[in-house]
């Protein structure tokens, strides 16, 4: 099976390419660094021509109010090229709870991406994942103030990037879901507790103060970033830290 992996040189994309090639498929990574520009359309027809499946893992360079335009333009271009190439399956990676956080520009942009895919001409699968373990340190440290980090009690269910890549790879070579698969790590933590756990494991002497108005996830209502009923990945956060 020929698979075009858009964003195929990034954290998830590079692992997806490796997984698919190891399984006997022909996966080709595409990104700006390989000469494919999904905004201008440069190199896109050549990248997607001959592909049975397109996996879109490209991300917006910003997370602000300009991100919707990135996803609108890139999806319009990718879906047009996929339609011309008679692509049989289009896979997008999204976020658990993405449609329940309208206060965040980036989440609204990802909902737009999902909606464009659903309305497009190609059978599709949407894989929604919880927060990556690899990004937890950045999330925790985003509200640091000297030796103190203020964090809300927002529940999170971190998943390892390798587990995300494995499931995306599996979905890519299966039948189109024409729907959504939600995936998550096996454990749920309040973010403040996860911060303390992370600092202890790393020998970080900063202290965590619980503040439900602090940090980038303070705008998230309730437990929408978690899903105990999702397909659970095997890697526990404590094992990943170790």
C-alpha positions in Angstrom: 0.0 0.0 0.0 1.3 3.5 -0.9 0.9 6.0 1.9 1.7 9.7 1.7 2.5 11.0 5.2 2.0 14.8 5.4 4.1 16.1 8.2 6.1 12.9 8.0 9.3 14.3 9.4 7.8 15.4 12.8 7.4 13.7 16.2 4.5 11.4 15.2 5.0 11.4 11.4 8.5 10.1 11.5 7.4 7.2 13.7 4.4 6.5 11.5 6.6 6.3 8.4 9.0 3.9 10.2 6.1 1.7 11.4 4.4 1.5 8.0 7.7 0.7 6.2 8.4 -2.0 8.7 5.0 -3.5 8.1 5.8 -3.8 4.3 4.0 -0.7 3.1 5.5 2.1 1.1 5.3 5.3 3.2 6.7 8.5 2.0 7.2 11.5 4.3 6.3 14.9 3.0 6.9 18.3 4.6 8.4 21.7 3.8 11.8 20.2 4.1 11.0 17.7 1.3 9.7 20.4 -0.9 6.0 20.0 -0.2 4.1 23.2 0.8 0.5 22.4 1.8 -0.4 26.1 2.0 0.9 27.2 -1.4 0.2 23.8 -2.9 3.8 23.5 -4.2 4.7 19.8 -4.8 1.3 18.6 -3.5 0.0 16.9 -6.6 3.3 15.0 -7.0 3.3 14.0 -3.3 -0.2 12.6 -3.3 -0.3 11.2 -6.9 -0.2 7.4 -6.7 -1.0 7.3 -3.0 -3.7 4.9 -1.7 -3.8 6.6 1.7 -3.0 10.1 2.9 -2.1 10.6 6.6 -2.2 14.3 7.5 -0.1 15.0 10.6 0.9 18.6 9.7 0.4 21.1 12.4 -0.2 24.8 12.5 2.9 26.9 13.2 0.9 28.9 15.7 -1.8 28.2 18.2 -3.5 31.5 18.1 -6.3 33.1 16.0 -4.3 32.5 12.8 -4.5 28.7 13.2 -7.9 28.3 11.6 -6.7 29.8 8.3 -3.8 27.3 8.3 -6.1 24.3 8.6 -8.7 25.7 6.2 -6.1 26.3 3.4 -4.1 23.2 4.0 -7.2 20.9 4.1 -8.7 22.5 1.0 -5.4 21.9 -0.9 -4.9 18.4 0.5 -8.5 17.3 -0.2 -8.5 18.7 -3.7 -5.2 16.9 -4.5 -6.5 13.7 -2.9 -9.7 13.8 -4.9 -7.8 14.2 -8.1 -5.5 11.3 -7.2 -8.5 9.0 -6.2 -7.1 8.5 -2.7 -9.1 5.9 -0.9 -8.5 6.9 2.7 -7.6 10.1 4.5 -6.5 10.1 8.1 -6.2 13.1 10.4 -4.8 13.2 14.0 -6.9 15.4 16.3 -7.5 15.9 20.0 -9.8 14.3 22.6 -12.3 16.9 23.7 -11.5 19.3 20.8 -15.1 20.2 20.2 -15.7 21.1 23.9 -13.2 23.9 24.4 -14.5 26.8 22.3 -12.4 29.3 24.3 -9.2 28.0 22.7 -8.4 29.3 19.2 -6.3 26.2 18.3 -9.1 23.8 19.4 -11.6 25.7 17.2 -9.1 25.4 14.4 -8.9 21.6 14.8 -12.6 21.3 14.9 -12.7 23.2 11.5 -10.1 20.7 10.2 -12.3 17.8 11.2 -15.4 19.3 9.7 -13.6 20.0 6.4 -12.5 16.3 6.3 -16.0 15.0 7.0 -17.4 17.2 4.2 -14.7 16.3 1.7 -14.6 13.8 -1.1 -12.5 11.1 0.4 -13.4 8.3 2.9 -11.8 9.3 6.2 -10.7 8.4 9.7 -10.2 10.8 12.6 -7.9 9.7 15.4 -8.4 11.9 18.5 -5.6 11.6 21.1 -5.1 13.0 24.6 -2.1 15.2 25.5 1.2 13.7 24.5 3.6 12.7 27.4 6.4 14.4 25.4 4.5 17.8 25.8 3.7 17.6 29.5 6.9 19.3 30.6 6.1 22.3 28.4 2.5 22.4 29.6 3.6 22.3 33.2 6.4 24.9 32.8 4.2 27.3 30.9 3.0 28.9 34.1 6.3 28.9 36.0 7.2 31.9 38.1 10.7 31.5 39.5 10.7 28.4 41.8 6.9 28.1 41.8 4.7 26.6 39.1 1.0 27.3 39.3 -1.2 24.6 37.9 -5.0 23.9 37.7 -6.6 20.7 38.7 -7.6 20.0 35.1 -7.7 16.2 34.5 -5.3 15.0 31.8 -4.7 11.5 30.5 -1.3 11.6 28.8 -0.4 9.2 26.0 3.1 8.4 24.7 3.9 9.6 21.1 5.0 6.1 20.2 1.6 4.7 21.1 -0.1 7.4 19.1 2.1 6.6 16.1 1.4 2.9 16.4 -2.4 3.4 16.4 -2.3 5.9 13.6 -0.3 3.5 11.6 -2.8 0.7 12.2 -5.8 3.0 11.3 -4.0 4.1 8.1 -3.9 0.6 6.6 -7.4 -0.4 7.8 -10.8 0.4 6.3 -11.9 4.1 6.6 -13.8 4.6 9.8 -15.8 7.5 8.4 -15.9 8.5 12.0 -13.7 9.1 15.1 -11.5 6.9 17.2 -10.5 8.3 20.5 -7.2 7.1 22.1 -5.7 7.9 25.5 -3.1 6.9 28.0 -4.0 4.4 30.7 -3.9 6.9 33.7 -5.8 10.1 34.5 -4.2 12.8 36.7 -5.1 16.2 37.9 -2.6 18.5 36.2 -1.2 19.8 39.5 -0.6 16.3 40.7 1.0 15.3 37.5 3.3 18.3 37.8 4.4 17.2 41.3 4.9 13.7 40.1 7.0 14.9 37.1 9.2 17.2 39.3 9.9 14.4 41.8 10.9 12.0 39.1 13.2 14.5 37.5 14.7 15.9 40.7 13.2 19.3 39.9 13.1 21.3 43.2 10.4 23.7 42.0 7.1 23.6 44.0 3.6 23.3 42.5 0.8 25.5 43.7 -2.7 24.5 42.8 -4.4 27.4 41.0 -7.4 26.7 38.8 -7.0 30.0 36.9 -3.4 29.4 35.9 -1.8 28.0 32.8 -2.8 27.1 29.3 -5.3 24.4 30.4 -7.2 26.6 32.8 -9.7 27.4 30.1 -10.6 23.7 29.8 -13.9 22.9 31.5 -14.3 19.7 33.6 -12.7 16.5 32.4 -13.1 17.0 28.6 -9.5 16.2 27.9 -9.9 12.7 29.2 -12.0 9.7 28.1 -11.9 6.6 30.3 -13.9 4.8 27.5 -11.3 5.6 24.8 -9.0 2.9 23.4 -6.3 2.9 26.0 -2.6 2.8 25.0 -0.2 0.6 27.0 2.4 3.0 28.3 2.0 4.4 31.8 3.3 8.0 32.4 5.4 6.9 35.4 7.1 4.2 33.2 7.7 6.8 30.4 9.3 9.2 32.9 11.6 6.4 34.2 
